[in-house]
Amino acid sequence: MAEMTEQKATSVETPAPPETPKKSSGQKKRNRKKARNTIITLVVLAALAVGGVFLYRFLTKKDAVESQIQIAVAQISSIQSTVQGSGNAKAKESAAITLTQGGTVQEVYVTAGDTVTAGQPLYTIRSQDAEDEVTAAQEKVDNLQKDMNDLVKKANNLTVRAPFAGKLVEISEFQVGDDVADGAAVATLVNDKKLKLSLYFSYAYENDIAVGQSVSVSIPAVMDSFNGTVEKINKVSYISPEGSVYFEVVIAFDNPSTLTQGMTATATLAAADGSAIYPYANGETEYYETRKIVTESEGPLLTDNLLRYANVNAGDVLLVMGSDTIDSDMRAKQKEIDDAMEKLTEAQKALSNFNATAPIDGMVTTCTLTEGAEVKSGETVITISNTTTMVVEITVDDRNISFVSPGMAVELTDYNGNSFMGTVTSINMSVGENSSNGMTSYPVTLEVDNFGGTLLAGMWLDYSFVASQSDDCIVVPMQSVKYVSDTDGNTSSVVFIHADARPDNAVEIDIPATEPGQTPTYPSEEEGYYPVPVVTGLSDNYNVEIKEGLQGDEEVFVNYYVEQAWG
């Protein structure tokens, strides 16, 4: 059986809690203040926690980006290509007179504002320096020209020519390559086409013989007579052994090619009464002309045509020499002459500026001269402008320059609204300037009639004109024309049109991939847009003409615009 243990309950007495002491009034105030501060701290911490949550959500939020297609309709319309801008007016012709030497003003004939004509005297200034400058410059040119003439003569003398027709009776022996000296004997040339005969006649026949009188010349060696003419009469005093006094008569006659020098000959003349006149004694025939030919230059022998007793004509080449320096010497001398001529021209112009006349028609715009005043080199003393025709330079971009041509009329207006008509006179296609919009502009010059004088130099004029225009054409926004590469890498112009099915003229293009969240460059076929090739025409600042590729009324893609939604 189970053992049972009996326990007795024991009663324990619990001690009473100690008595709480009573608080004073100051201690109660401190407790209330502490409680209030605790509550404020808890409220601030709660606010900071809520703000942190909102700040975290703000910093970590993401934008919702949505791209929208901007479209337009290909319209049948008109388009103009307009050129506009402003340009500065200036006189077409102007002249300024600037002094190059100092001097004293003698007289002044014009003042600023006077109208002058070309050639009208303007003033007179005395300048000894300017006169001396011209004299010295002229002397230098003259001396250099003499030097050049000598060089030219020397160059010409490298070729020795026969001075007249005749026969070479003596020649010098040369070898090709030999150095021929200046003054070297070349040959003796005689004119044997004619012969002459000197005879002495008594002064008793002084009045019976005259120049031009016919003579009969006899040559015993050939037993023949020849007709001659008295060519010269020399009133000398030849005294014969018999004590008679004679004068000389020179007779010339043609050589039939069988006669030569040194042949004994005589002549008979007829007196006024018909009687014969004979000379004191016979004479000997001489060549009509004899000349020893010598070189007048020097150089190595190139060729020669020297043969004794050879018949030559006037101008035939006898000998040719070369020169290594003559050409370079002549070029150098010509350069000196050109420089000296330029200085002479400047000196003459400078001198003319001291006795100046108006170089052009026009108005004297400035005149700084007063009589008796001293002027210095470098001073611009008078300017003249011809303002009857003004010049305005405008610029035309490469889009319109092909439509501008000389003779085209352009209307211009000043700041007061006054109109002027200009005419295109020149187009400078060689000078193009790139602008900020990527176009190249070319200068175009306009001439403007200004007979009334209302257009002043320096005035700014606005211009605007239609360079070209197309009517009843297909027009789309300029941004809708895209320049793309096809699958073969060829670049072409296309317009993306909206269609229910792929058009027959649509092309395959290389569309770059678009990153997630990035706005695409071109619309896709899934969106119903297809690229078709186009040929563009005129364009203005906003639209472009489509000459081929569209029919009109097509809905075309222009661009993407982006709407942002905050998440």
MIROMAR-954963 format. One line per 3 residues: number of its first residue (from 1); their letters; for each residue x, z, y of C-alpha. Coordinates in steps of 0.2 Angstrom, whole numbers, plus 2048, in hexadecimal, padded with zeros to 3 digits. Layout:
NUM) a) X Z Y ~ ... .
***
This chain:
1) mae) 800 800 800 ~ 806 7FD 811 ~ 80E 80A 81A .
4) mte) 805 80F 82A ~ 80F 816 839 ~ 805 820 846 .
7) qka) 80B 81E 858 ~ 805 829 865 ~ 801 823 877 .
10) tsv) 80C 82A 884 ~ 806 82B 896 ~ 813 826 8A3 .
13) etp) 810 82A 8B5 ~ 814 81C 8C2 ~ 81C 821 8D2 .
16) app) 813 81D 8E2 ~ 81B 80F 8ED ~ 824 814 8FC .
19) etp) 81B 814 90D ~ 81D 805 917 ~ 824 809 928 .
22) kks) 81A 804 937 ~ 821 7F5 942 ~ 824 7F6 954 .
25) sgq) 81C 7EA 961 ~ 82D 7E1 965 ~ 831 7DD 953 .
28) kkr) 81F 7D5 952 ~ 823 7C9 960 ~ 834 7C4 958 .
31) nrk) 82B 7C0 948 ~ 81E 7B5 950 ~ 82B 7AB 959 .
34) kar) 834 7A8 949 ~ 825 7A1 941 ~ 821 795 94F .
37) nti) 833 78E 94E ~ 831 78B 93C ~ 821 781 93E .
40) itl) 829 776 94C ~ 838 772 940 ~ 82C 76D 932 .
43) vvl) 822 761 93D ~ 832 758 944 ~ 839 756 932 .
46) aal) 828 74F 92D ~ 829 742 93C ~ 83B 73D 938 .
49) avg) 836 73A 926 ~ 827 72F 92A ~ 832 725 937 .
52) gvf) 840 722 92A ~ 833 71B 91F ~ 82D 70F 92C .
55) lyr) 83F 70B 931 ~ 844 707 91F ~ 835 6FB 91D .
58) flt) 839 6F3 92E ~ 84B 6F0 929 ~ 847 6EA 918 .
61) kkd) 838 6DF 91B ~ 839 6CC 918 ~ 832 6BE 922 .
64) ave) 825 6B2 91A ~ 82B 6A1 91F ~ 81F 692 91F .
67) sqi) 824 680 923 ~ 817 675 92A ~ 818 662 92B .
70) qia) 817 65A 93C ~ 80E 649 93B ~ 80A 63A 946 .
73) vaq) 801 629 945 ~ 809 619 947 ~ 800 611 956 .
76) iss) 7FE 600 95D ~ 804 602 96F ~ 811 5FC 97C .
79) iqs) 822 603 97F ~ 82E 601 98D ~ 841 605 98E .
82) tvq) 844 60B 99F ~ 854 60E 9A9 ~ 855 61B 9B6 .
85) gsg) 861 625 9C0 ~ 869 626 9D1 ~ 879 61E 9D9 .
88) nak) 883 61F 9E9 ~ 883 611 9F6 ~ 893 60A 9FD .
91) ake) 898 5FB A07 ~ 89C 5EC 9FC ~ 8AB 5E8 A07 .
94) saa) 8B6 5F4 A11 ~ 8C8 5F3 A18 ~ 8D4 600 A1E .
97) itl) 8E3 5FD A29 ~ 8F1 609 A25 ~ 902 609 A2E .
100) tqg) 912 608 A25 ~ 91D 60B A34 ~ 91C 615 A44 .
103) gtv) 91A 60D A55 ~ 912 60E A66 ~ 900 609 A69 .
106) qev) 8FF 5FB A76 ~ 8ED 5F5 A77 ~ 8DD 5FA A6D .
109) yvt) 8CF 5ED A6E ~ 8C1 5F6 A63 ~ 8BA 607 A61 .
112) agd) 8B0 60F A53 ~ 89F 608 A51 ~ 8A4 5F6 A57 .
115) tvt) 89F 5E7 A4D ~ 8AD 5DB A49 ~ 8B0 5CB A41 .
118) agq) 8BE 5C6 A36 ~ 8CE 5C1 A40 ~ 8C8 5CA A50 .
121) ply) 8D7 5D4 A58 ~ 8D6 5E7 A56 ~ 8E6 5EE A5E .
124) tir) 8F8 5EB A62 ~ 906 5F7 A5E ~ 918 5F5 A61 .
127) sqd) 924 5F9 A53 ~ 936 5F4 A53 ~ 938 5FC A41 .
130) aed) 92B 5F0 A3A ~ 933 5E1 A42 ~ 944 5E6 A3B .
133) evt) 93C 5E8 A2A ~ 935 5D7 A2A ~ 946 5CF A30 .
136) aaq) 950 5D8 A22 ~ 943 5D4 A15 ~ 943 5C2 A19 .
139) ekv) 956 5C1 A19 ~ 957 5C9 A08 ~ 94A 5BC A01 .
142) dnl) 954 5AD A09 ~ 965 5B3 A02 ~ 95D 5B6 9F1 .
145) qkd) 955 5A5 9F1 ~ 966 59D 9F5 ~ 96D 5A6 9E6 .
148) mnd) 95F 59F 9DB ~ 962 58E 9E2 ~ 974 58F 9DD .
151) lvk) 96F 595 9CB ~ 962 587 9CA ~ 96F 57A 9CF .
154) kan) 97C 582 9C3 ~ 96F 581 9B5 ~ 96B 56F 9BA .
157) nlt) 97E 56B 9BA ~ 980 570 9A8 ~ 97A 55F 9A5 .
160) vra) 985 551 9AD ~ 97C 541 9B1 ~ 981 530 9B8 .
163) pfa) 97D 530 9CB ~ 97B 51D 9CB ~ 97A 50E 9C0 .
166) gkl) 98B 508 9BC ~ 99A 508 9AF ~ 9A5 516 9A9 .
169) vei) 9B7 510 9AC ~ 9C0 521 9A8 ~ 9BA 52F 99D .
172) sef) 9C0 540 998 ~ 9C2 545 986 ~ 9B7 554 980 .
175) qvg) 9B3 55D 970 ~ 9A2 565 96C ~ 9A4 578 96F .
178) ddv) 9B3 576 97B ~ 9B1 581 98B ~ 9AF 575 999 .
181) adg) 9B5 57C 9AA ~ 9AC 57A 9BB ~ 9B4 56B 9C4 .
184) aav) 9BA 563 9B4 ~ 9BC 550 9B5 ~ 9AF 547 9AA .
187) atl) 9B0 535 9AE ~ 9B2 527 9BC ~ 9A2 51E 9BF .
190) vnd) 9A2 50D 9C8 ~ 994 503 9CF ~ 99A 4F2 9C9 .
193) kkl) 988 4EA 9CB ~ 98F 4E5 9DC ~ 9A0 4E2 9E3 .
196) kls) 9A7 4E3 9F4 ~ 9B5 4DA 9FD ~ 9BE 4DF A0D .
199) lyf) 9C5 4D1 A18 ~ 9CC 4D1 A29 ~ 9C6 4C4 A37 .
202) sya) 9CD 4C0 A48 ~ 9C5 4C8 A57 ~ 9C2 4B7 A5D .
205) yen) 9B3 4B6 A51 ~ 9AD 4C8 A56 ~ 99D 4C1 A5D .
208) dia) 99A 4B5 A4E ~ 999 4C2 A40 ~ 98B 4CE A3E .
211) vgq) 985 4DA A31 ~ 979 4D1 A25 ~ 981 4C0 A27 .
214) svs) 982 4B5 A18 ~ 994 4B3 A11 ~ 99B 4A7 A03 .
217) vsi) 9A7 4B1 9F8 ~ 9B3 4A7 9EE ~ 9BD 4AE 9DF .
220) pav) 9CB 4A2 9D9 ~ 9CD 4AA 9C9 ~ 9BC 4A5 9C3 .
223) mds) 9BB 495 9CE ~ 9AA 49A 9D5 ~ 9A1 49F 9E5 .
226) fng) 995 4AD 9E7 ~ 988 4B1 9F5 ~ 98C 4C1 9FE .
229) tve) 987 4CA A0E ~ 990 4D3 A1C ~ 98D 4E5 A19 .
232) kin) 998 4ED A26 ~ 9A3 4E9 A34 ~ 9B1 4F5 A39 .
235) kvs) 9B9 4F2 A4A ~ 9CB 4F7 A45 ~ 9DB 4EF A4B .
238) yis) 9E4 4E7 A3D ~ 9F4 4DF A44 ~ 9FB 4D1 A3A .
241) peg) A0E 4CD A39 ~ A0A 4BF A45 ~ A04 4CB A52 .
244) svy) 9F1 4C7 A51 ~ 9E4 4D4 A51 ~ 9D6 4D4 A44 .
247) fev) 9C6 4DF A40 ~ 9C0 4E3 A2E ~ 9B0 4DB A26 .
250) via) 9A9 4E3 A16 ~ 9A0 4D7 A0B ~ 995 4DB 9FC .
253) fdn) 98F 4CF 9EF ~ 986 4D1 9DE ~ 991 4D1 9CE .
256) pst) 98B 4C5 9C1 ~ 993 4D1 9B4 ~ 9A2 4C6 9B2 .
259) ltq) 9AC 4CD 9C1 ~ 9B6 4DD 9C3 ~ 9C0 4E6 9D0 .
262) gmt) 9D1 4DF 9D6 ~ 9CD 4CD 9D5 ~ 9D4 4C2 9E4 .
265) ata) 9C6 4BC 9EF ~ 9C2 4B4 A00 ~ 9B3 4B0 A0A .
268) tla) 9AD 4A3 A16 ~ 9A0 4A7 A25 ~ 998 49B A30 .
271) aad) 999 49C A43 ~ 98B 499 A4F ~ 990 487 A51 .
274) gsa) 991 484 A3E ~ 9A4 485 A3D ~ 9AC 48F A2F .
277) iyp) 9B4 4A0 A32 ~ 9C2 4A5 A26 ~ 9CA 4B6 A24 .
280) yan) 9DC 4B9 A28 ~ 9E1 4BB A15 ~ 9D9 4BD A04 .
283) get) 9D3 4CE 9FE ~ 9D0 4D6 9ED ~ 9BF 4DA 9E6 .
286) eyy) 9BA 4ED 9E5 ~ 9AC 4F6 9DC ~ 99E 4F9 9E7 .
289) etr) 99E 50C 9E4 ~ 9AA 517 9DA ~ 9A8 529 9D6 .
292) kiv) 9B1 536 9CC ~ 9A5 541 9C3 ~ 9AA 553 9C1 .
295) tes) 9A0 562 9BA ~ 998 56E 9C6 ~ 995 57C 9B9 .
298) egp) 99E 582 9AA ~ 999 586 998 ~ 99C 580 986 .
301) llt) 99A 56E 983 ~ 98A 56A 979 ~ 98A 557 979 .
304) dnl) 992 548 983 ~ 98F 535 984 ~ 99F 530 98C .
307) lry) 9A5 51E 987 ~ 9B2 514 991 ~ 9AA 505 999 .
310) anv) 999 50A 994 ~ 98B 504 99F ~ 980 512 9A5 .
313) nag) 970 514 9AF ~ 96D 520 9BD ~ 968 531 9B5 .
316) dvl) 96F 52E 9A4 ~ 976 53E 99C ~ 989 53D 99B .
319) lvm) 98D 54F 995 ~ 983 55F 991 ~ 98A 571 992 .
322) gsd) 982 581 98C ~ 981 592 994 ~ 97E 5A3 98D .
325) tid) 97A 5AC 99D ~ 972 59F 9A9 ~ 960 5A2 9A3 .
328) sdm) 961 5B5 9A4 ~ 96A 5B4 9B5 ~ 95B 5A9 9BB .
331) rak) 94E 5B5 9B4 ~ 957 5C4 9BC ~ 959 5BB 9CD .
334) qke) 946 5B6 9CD ~ 942 5C8 9CA ~ 94C 5CD 9D9 .
337) idd) 944 5BF 9E3 ~ 932 5C5 9DE ~ 936 5D7 9E3 .
340) ame) 93E 5D1 9F3 ~ 92E 5C6 9F7 ~ 923 5D5 9F3 .
343) klt) 92D 5E0 A00 ~ 92C 5D2 A0C ~ 919 5D0 A0A .
346) eaq) 917 5E3 A0D ~ 922 5E2 A1C ~ 919 5D3 A23 .
349) kal) 908 5DC A20 ~ 90F 5EC A28 ~ 914 5E2 A37 .
352) snf) 903 5D9 A38 ~ 8FB 5EA A38 ~ 903 5EE A49 .
355) nat) 8FB 5DE A50 ~ 8EB 5DF A45 ~ 8DC 5D5 A44 .
358) api) 8CC 5D9 A3B ~ 8CE 5D4 A28 ~ 8BB 5D4 A25 .
361) dgm) 8AB 5D3 A2E ~ 8A3 5E4 A31 ~ 8A2 5F3 A3B .
364) vtt) 8B1 5FE A41 ~ 8AD 60F A39 ~ 8BD 618 A3E .
367) ctl) 8CA 614 A4C ~ 8D7 621 A50 ~ 8E1 617 A5D .
370) teg) 8E4 61B A6F ~ 8EF 610 A7B ~ 900 618 A7D .
373) aev) 8FF 623 A6E ~ 90C 624 A61 ~ 907 621 A4F .
376) ksg) 910 625 A3F ~ 913 61D A2F ~ 905 620 A22 .
379) etv) 8F7 622 A2F ~ 8E6 619 A2C ~ 8E2 613 A3D .
382) iti) 8D2 608 A3B ~ 8C5 606 A2D ~ 8B8 5F8 A2D .
385) snt) 8A9 5F7 A21 ~ 89E 5E9 A1E ~ 88D 5F1 A1B .
388) ttm) 882 5E1 A1B ~ 884 5E2 A08 ~ 884 5F3 9FF .
391) vve) 88A 5F6 9ED ~ 882 603 9E2 ~ 889 607 9D1 .
394) itv) 87C 60D 9C3 ~ 87E 610 9B1 ~ 874 609 9A2 .
397) ddr) 875 610 991 ~ 879 606 981 ~ 866 606 97D .
400) nis) 862 5FB 98C ~ 872 5F3 991 ~ 86F 5E3 987 .
403) fvs) 85F 5E0 992 ~ 869 5E1 9A2 ~ 870 5D0 9A9 .
406) pgm) 877 5CA 9B9 ~ 86A 5C5 9C6 ~ 85D 5D2 9C0 .
409) ave) 854 5DB 9CE ~ 854 5EE 9CF ~ 84A 5F8 9DC .
412) ltd) 852 607 9E4 ~ 84B 615 9EF ~ 853 621 9FB .
415) yng) 84E 633 9FD ~ 842 62E A0B ~ 839 622 9FF .
418) nsf) 840 612 A07 ~ 842 604 9FB ~ 850 5F8 9F9 .
421) mgt) 852 5EA 9ED ~ 863 5E8 9E3 ~ 869 5DA 9D8 .
424) vts) 874 5DD 9C9 ~ 885 5D4 9CC ~ 890 5DB 9BF .
427) inm) 890 5E4 9AE ~ 8A0 5ED 9A8 ~ 89E 5ED 995 .
430) svg) 8B0 5F3 993 ~ 8AD 604 99B ~ 8A1 60F 991 .
433) ens) 89F 622 993 ~ 897 62D 986 ~ 889 638 98C .
436) sng) 883 649 985 ~ 875 640 97C ~ 881 635 972 .
439) mts) 87D 625 97B ~ 88A 61B 984 ~ 887 616 996 .
442) ypv) 88F 606 99F ~ 891 604 9B1 ~ 887 5F6 9BA .
445) tle) 88A 5F1 9CC ~ 87B 5ED 9D7 ~ 87C 5E4 9E8 .
448) vdn) 870 5E9 9F5 ~ 86C 5DF A05 ~ 86D 5EA A14 .
451) fgg) 86B 5DE A23 ~ 860 5EB A2C ~ 86E 5F8 A2A .
454) tll) 862 606 A24 ~ 86C 609 A14 ~ 87B 613 A19 .
457) agm) 88B 616 A0F ~ 88A 626 A04 ~ 877 626 A02 .
460) wld) 870 62A 9F1 ~ 863 61E 9EA ~ 858 620 9DB .
463) ysf) 855 612 9D0 ~ 849 60F 9C1 ~ 845 5FF 9B9 .
466) vas) 83E 5F8 9A8 ~ 84C 5F0 99E ~ 840 5EA 991 .
469) qsd) 82E 5EC 98A ~ 825 5E8 97A ~ 812 5E7 97A .
472) dci) 805 5E9 96B ~ 813 5F0 960 ~ 813 5FE 954 .
475) vvp) 81A 60E 95C ~ 81F 61F 953 ~ 828 62E 959 .
478) mqs) 83A 62C 95A ~ 83D 63B 94F ~ 833 633 941 .
481) vky) 840 626 93E ~ 84D 62D 932 ~ 85E 626 92D .
484) vsd) 861 629 91B ~ 86C 623 90C ~ 864 61B 8FE .
487) tdg) 86A 61D 8EC ~ 878 610 8EE ~ 87F 61A 8FD .
490) nts) 878 60D 90A ~ 872 614 91B ~ 861 60E 921 .
493) svv) 853 612 92D ~ 843 619 924 ~ 832 620 929 .
496) fih) 829 62C 91D ~ 817 627 91C ~ 809 630 914 .
499) ada) 800 627 906 ~ 7F6 62A 8F6 ~ 802 620 8EC .
502) rpd) 814 61A 8EE ~ 814 60A 8F9 ~ 81C 5FA 8F3 .
505) nav) 829 5FB 900 ~ 82E 60D 8FD ~ 841 610 8FA .
508) eid) 84A 61C 8F0 ~ 855 627 8FB ~ 862 635 8F8 .
511) ipa) 858 645 8FD ~ 864 654 8FE ~ 85F 664 8F4 .
514) tep) 856 672 8FE ~ 85B 684 8FB ~ 84D 690 8F8 .
517) gqt) 845 696 908 ~ 84E 688 912 ~ 843 67B 91B .
520) pty) 845 66A 913 ~ 84C 65B 91D ~ 83F 64E 916 .
523) pse) 82E 64F 90F ~ 82C 64C 8FC ~ 822 640 8F2 .
526) eeg) 818 64F 8EB ~ 812 652 8FD ~ 80D 640 8FE .
529) yyp) 81B 638 909 ~ 825 629 905 ~ 834 622 90E .
532) vpv) 832 60F 913 ~ 83F 605 91C ~ 83C 600 92E .
535) vtg) 844 5F5 93B ~ 844 5FE 94C ~ 843 5F5 95E .
538) lsd) 841 5FD 96F ~ 841 60F 972 ~ 83D 61B 980 .
541) nyn) 840 62D 982 ~ 833 632 975 ~ 82E 623 96B .
544) vei) 835 614 962 ~ 82E 603 95D ~ 82D 5FE 94B .
547) keg) 82F 5EB 949 ~ 82F 5EB 936 ~ 829 5F7 929 .
550) lqg) 819 5FE 92F ~ 807 5F6 931 ~ 800 603 93D .
553) dee) 7F5 612 93B ~ 800 619 92E ~ 802 62C 92E .
556) vfv) 815 62F 930 ~ 81F 63F 92E ~ 828 645 93E .
559) nyy) 830 655 93A ~ 82E 666 933 ~ 829 675 93E .
562) veq) 82B 687 937 ~ 81E 695 939 ~ 824 6A7 935 .
565) awg) 819 6B5 92F ~ 81F 6C7 92F ~ 81D 6D0 91F .
***
